[in-house]
Amino acid sequence: MPAINASIQEVTVYNDRALITRRGTIHLPAGEHEVEVQNLPQHTIQRESLRAAGTGPEGTRILNVELQTQFYSRAPEEDLTRLDQEIEELEQQQRLLEAQQGALQDRQQWLRALGEESKEFAHGLSRGTMRPQDCTDFFRFAAQQALDDARASLDLHLQLQKLLQDIDARKRERQQKQGNQSPDRLTARVTIELPTEGDFTLELSYLVTGASWEPRYDVRVATSAEQETTGDVELTYNGMVTQQTGETWNEVRISLSTARPSLAAVLPELRPWYLKEHTPPVPFARAAQPAMRYSMLSASKIAESSDMPAGAPPLPPEPAAAPASISTAEIESSGAATVFHIGHSVDIPSDGSPHKTTIVIDKYPCEFDYVCAPALEKVAHLRGTITNTSASPLLAGQASIFLDGNYVGTTEIKLTAPGEQFRVFLGLDERLKVERKLTEANVEKGNLLQGDIRRLTYGYQITVQNYASTTRNIVVCDRLPVPQHERIKVRVTQLQPPPVERTKLELLTWKKALATDEKYTIDYRFVVEHPRDLRVVGLVPVEQE
C-alpha cells in the first residue's frame, strides 16, 4: 500500500486545540487505490474531525477515509528517534566506564593483597633469596601504582557523573516531547479512484488537543511622548503558542484564531424556572428507607426536587470548552471571529513551552495623565489611556511596559473592542512632588447640652507641585470616612476645591492641568461624632498620622 509523504503545511491554533492541515502528492495509475498517511498522533487527534480532500485528473473521487492504529516498539518521530539513539549511545558509554571502574577496583584489590604479603619479603631477606633492592623496587612500584589508580578512579568517577547528568537531561527532554503517551501512532487510509493515470494531491485535516495560544503585549513609550498630554505609544501584539500534540510543526504557516468552535456548535438549553412551595426536609430516621429510591433518580430530577431553595432557577448546563486563536500580521475578520495569519513560516516543537510570534506592531493614540493617591503613597504614576484604533479586538492578556527602552513592569490589558479604550500604568514620575499632611486633629467629649457625644475633627491638606518642564495633567484620588453604624455620624465641613467626582462611598477625585512650577492645594475637613460608650474602629490609623 503506497504511503504519501504528507507533511504539515498549515496550522490554525485555537485556545484549546489546533486544526492541522497536511498536504502531499503521489503519482498513481488509473483505478482504485488505497494510500496511507502515517505517524499521526494517537492520543491528541480528534478522530471525528478527520477530513480528506484532494486534486487530481478530472473525475478523481475520494471514496473513503479511516484511521487505524500502528503499533511501535518506540516512537517513530525523527526527533524522538534521535533522542533514543543519543540515550543508547550515552548508556553504552556508561557501561564502558562502569566496566573500567570494575577493572580498576580489581587491580586495587590485587595491590592490597600483595601488601598483606609483605612479611614474605622479610623471610626472603633473612634467607638470602631476595635482595634489599628488590624490596625497594617493589614498594616503589606498588606506591606509584596505587597513586595512579587513585587518580584514574577519580577521573572515572567524574566522567561517569557527567555522563549520568547528560543521560538524565536527554531523558527529560524526551519525556517533555512525548509525555506519558505510548509510542503507537495512527495511520489515515484514504481510498481514491482515478479515471486516468496522473498526480494526486491529498489534503488531510484534523483537530488535535494539547495546543493553545494567548496574547502578550509590549507597550513602549518614549520620554518625548510622555512629556505631552497626548501622543502615540507603540504596542506590539504577540501570540504565545504552546503545543504538546505529539507532532513537531516545522516550517508551517501559523494562524491564530479567536473562534470558539465548541461553543458555536452547541446552543445551551434554557430550562423552565419553577416556583414552588417549600417542603420541610424529611427527618433522617424516616428518610432512611426512601433513600434507595432517591438514589436512583436522574440528575435532572434531583435538581428539581424540594432540596432546591424556592425561587431558585435550575442549574444551567455545564458550558462546553471554548477554543480561541490568535496570529500574525495579516488580519481576517468574519464577524464572529478574528484570524491572525502569520506572514512567515515558523517552527514550534511539541515541548509544552510557549513560543512567541509577533502578530502586529502598531502605534495607538494615547492620552497621558499622572495619578496619585497620597493617602497610600506620595508618588505620581504616569497613566496612559490608549484607544484601540485597529479593526480587531485586543484580547485580555499581560503586557510588559517599557519607558525609553527600559523595562518598567507588567500590567494587565482587558478585552478591548475596536474603538474602546484601556488604561496602562507606565511608571513613576519623580518630577511631581506629592504630599498629604494632617493639619487638624481635635477631640471634644461633649457637655450637658450636647449629651454624651464624642466629637473628633480632622483636617487634611494635599499638595502637588510640578517640577517638570511641561504641563502635567494630574489626577488626585482620596477618600472620606464612611460610617457603617447608625450611631456614627460624619459631617464634611470643608472640601476645597470641590472634587470633580464624588461617589456614594466618599471616594474623591480631583483633576488639574498643572503648569511648570505650579502648586495645587486641596484642603478638606470633617467631623466624626459618636457616643462615648461606642468604640469606633477605623479612626486609629488616622489619629496616628
DOTOR-880272 format. One line per 4 residues: for each residue z, x, y of C-alpha. Coordinates in steps of 0.1 Angstrom, whole numbers. Last residue first. Example, Ala and Ser with C-alpha at 12.3 -4.5 7.8 and 13.67 -1.06 7.14 Angstrom:
! residues 2
71,137,-11  78,123,-45
! end
This chain:
! residues 545
612,-7,602  643,-16,582  646,-52,596  611,-60,585
617,-47,549  648,-69,548  631,-100,560  616,-111,527
646,-128,511  667,-152,532  703,-158,522  714,-193,533
750,-195,543  741,-186,579  717,-215,582  681,-204,590
661,-195,621  633,-169,624  619,-162,658  585,-146,666
570,-121,690  535,-107,693  519,-80,712  484,-65,707
470,-35,726  435,-21,726  431,14,740  398,27,754
390,64,751  354,55,741  347,18,741  364,-6,717
343,-37,708  372,-60,697  381,-83,668  415,-97,660
425,-112,626  458,-130,617  470,-141,583  495,-169,590
492,-186,556  474,-215,573  449,-190,586  445,-175,620
411,-161,631  400,-149,666  436,-138,673  452,-148,706
458,-118,729  487,-119,730  508,-139,705  543,-147,719
570,-172,710  560,-178,673  586,-201,657  597,-197,621
621,-221,604  640,-217,571  658,-248,559  627,-263,543
622,-232,522  589,-213,518  588,-200,553  556,-180,563
562,-147,581  534,-135,605  505,-113,594  482,-85,605
445,-76,605  427,-56,632  389,-55,632  373,-28,653
337,-25,666  336,11,678  318,24,710  307,60,709
322,95,714  351,88,691  387,88,704  392,51,702
427,38,706  443,10,685  477,-3,695  499,-28,677
532,-41,692  558,-60,674  587,-83,684  613,-98,662
640,-124,669  665,-135,643  686,-167,646  714,-176,624
725,-212,626  760,-226,622  756,-251,650  738,-246,682
765,-262,704  794,-245,686  777,-211,686  748,-193,668
747,-160,648  721,-144,670  702,-113,657  678,-92,678
650,-69,668  624,-60,694  596,-35,699  589,-27,662
559,-4,660  523,-6,648  500,24,655  463,31,649
444,61,662  406,58,657  390,92,654  404,97,619
378,74,604  384,66,568  358,59,540  327,38,534
341,4,525  315,-20,511  306,-55,521  280,-79,507
255,-101,525  230,-127,511  193,-128,520  183,-122,483
213,-130,461  243,-107,458  264,-105,427  294,-86,439
294,-49,446  325,-30,435  338,2,451  339,39,443
349,70,463  340,92,492  315,116,477  300,139,504
263,136,511  268,127,547  290,98,535  285,89,498
299,58,481  295,52,444  289,16,435  302,-4,405
284,-36,395  276,-72,402  238,-77,402  217,-72,433
193,-101,434  155,-97,438  132,-102,468  149,-74,488
166,-80,521  201,-78,507  222,-76,538  249,-50,541
282,-53,559  295,-18,561  332,-10,566  347,22,580
384,20,573  409,26,601  443,43,594  479,33,600
486,18,566  502,-15,554  514,-32,585  487,-15,605
459,-33,586  427,-17,599  390,-24,597  363,-5,614
329,-20,619  293,-13,608  265,-38,604  239,-28,578
202,-32,572  190,-21,538  171,11,529  155,14,495
157,34,462  146,14,432  153,11,395  165,46,386
173,52,350  207,64,339  217,68,302  250,55,289
261,69,256  260,49,223  240,76,205  208,59,196
187,82,218  170,71,250  139,89,261  120,76,291
84,68,300  77,62,337  75,33,362  105,14,349
97,-23,349  125,-44,365  125,-79,352  140,-108,372
150,-141,356  150,-178,362  124,-179,389  98,-156,374
104,-124,392  87,-90,385  99,-58,400  81,-25,397
106,4,403  129,4,373  150,-18,351  176,-45,345
185,-68,316  207,-97,306  220,-113,274  245,-142,273
264,-149,241  267,-186,235  295,-206,251  321,-222,229
318,-259,231  340,-275,258  375,-287,248  378,-324,253
389,-336,288  426,-340,295  437,-375,306  464,-378,281
476,-344,267  459,-336,233  482,-340,204  471,-376,201
440,-365,182  406,-359,198  406,-322,193  418,-327,158
388,-349,151  364,-323,164  380,-296,143  375,-316,111
404,-333,94  415,-320,61  448,-305,74  457,-340,87
458,-354,52  479,-325,39  503,-330,68  507,-367,61
537,-360,38  556,-336,61  553,-358,91  584,-378,83
606,-347,83  590,-333,114  593,-363,137  560,-378,147
549,-369,182  551,-397,208  518,-414,215  504,-411,250
480,-439,258  444,-430,260  418,-415,284  386,-402,269
360,-378,285  328,-381,264  312,-349,253  286,-329,271
266,-307,247  258,-273,260  220,-266,262  209,-238,239
178,-216,242  183,-205,277  218,-194,270  208,-171,241
178,-158,261  197,-147,292  171,-131,314  182,-104,338
156,-80,324  154,-42,323  120,-28,312  115,5,295
83,22,286  89,45,257  86,83,253  112,84,225
135,55,218  156,65,188  163,37,164  197,29,148
205,3,174  231,23,193  219,17,228  232,21,263
212,18,295  228,24,329  204,8,354  203,24,389
198,8,423  199,35,450  210,21,484  202,39,516
221,25,546  204,13,578  218,7,612  241,-14,633
273,-7,654  262,29,659  281,61,650  278,51,613
241,58,613  243,93,627  270,101,602  246,94,574
255,67,548  246,67,511  254,39,487  248,48,451
247,18,427  252,11,390  238,-19,372  245,-27,335
224,-23,303  227,-33,267  216,-24,232  235,-29,199
215,-59,188  179,-58,179  151,-82,187  116,-79,171
80,-71,179  51,-57,159  17,-51,174  -9,-41,148
-42,-25,158  -69,-30,131  -99,-7,130  -130,-17,111
-147,-30,80  -157,-66,82  -141,-101,77  -106,-86,79
-77,-104,64  -41,-94,71  -8,-94,53  20,-77,71
50,-61,53  78,-50,76  101,-25,58  138,-24,64
162,6,61  190,18,39  210,48,50  242,26,53
257,20,87  290,34,97  277,49,129  242,64,127
239,84,159  276,88,166  284,97,130  256,123,131
270,139,162  305,139,147  291,156,116  274,182,136
305,189,156  326,192,124  302,216,109  302,237,140
340,238,141  341,247,104  317,276,112  339,289,140
370,289,117  350,306,89  338,333,112  373,339,125
388,340,90  360,364,78  368,388,107  405,387,99
399,394,62  375,422,71  400,439,94  427,436,67
404,449,41  395,480,62  432,487,67  440,483,30
410,506,22  423,532,46  458,531,31  444,532,-5
421,562,3  449,582,19  472,573,-10  446,586,-35
438,618,-16  474,627,-13  481,620,-50  451,642,-60
462,670,-36  496,670,-53  478,680,-85  479,659,-116
485,667,-153  513,691,-145  539,671,-165  561,666,-134
530,658,-112  517,633,-138  552,616,-140  553,612,-102
518,598,-102  528,573,-128  556,561,-105  529,550,-81
519,521,-105  530,494,-80  505,508,-55  477,503,-80
487,466,-84  487,462,-46  452,477,-44  440,453,-71
455,423,-52  436,435,-21  404,437,-41  409,402,-54
416,388,-19  384,404,-7  364,388,-35  380,354,-26
373,358,11  337,367,3  334,335,-18  349,315,12
323,331,34  295,321,11  308,285,7  309,281,45
274,295,48  263,267,24  282,242,44  263,254,75
230,250,58  239,215,45  251,204,79  218,217,95
198,198,69  217,166,75  213,170,112  175,174,109
174,144,86  193,124,112  169,135,139  138,126,118
150,92,106  151,88,68  188,82,64  201,94,30
200,82,-5  175,56,6  169,19,-3  142,0,15
149,-36,22  120,-61,27  109,-80,58  80,-104,60
48,-111,78  20,-134,66  -17,-143,71  -27,-123,102
-64,-131,107  -94,-110,118  -124,-132,128  -139,-107,152
-130,-71,142  -95,-61,150  -66,-70,173  -30,-76,164
1,-98,165  33,-98,144  67,-114,152  102,-107,138
128,-127,157  142,-143,125  152,-110,112  175,-100,141
175,-62,137  208,-44,141  219,-37,105  187,-28,87
169,-7,114  132,-5,107  121,25,86  86,14,75
57,-6,89  37,-16,59  2,-29,53  -10,-57,30
-48,-61,29  -73,-90,25  -110,-81,28  -133,-58,47
-124,-21,48  -94,-8,68  -89,17,96  -53,17,109
-38,14,144  -2,13,155  20,-5,180  57,-12,182
75,-36,206  113,-38,206  132,-65,225  167,-54,233
202,-69,229  235,-75,248  227,-74,285  189,-74,280
167,-44,274  129,-47,272  115,-19,251  79,-8,249
59,17,227  80,22,196  58,38,169  35,20,145
24,47,120  9,21,97  16,23,60  -11,16,33
0,0,0
! end
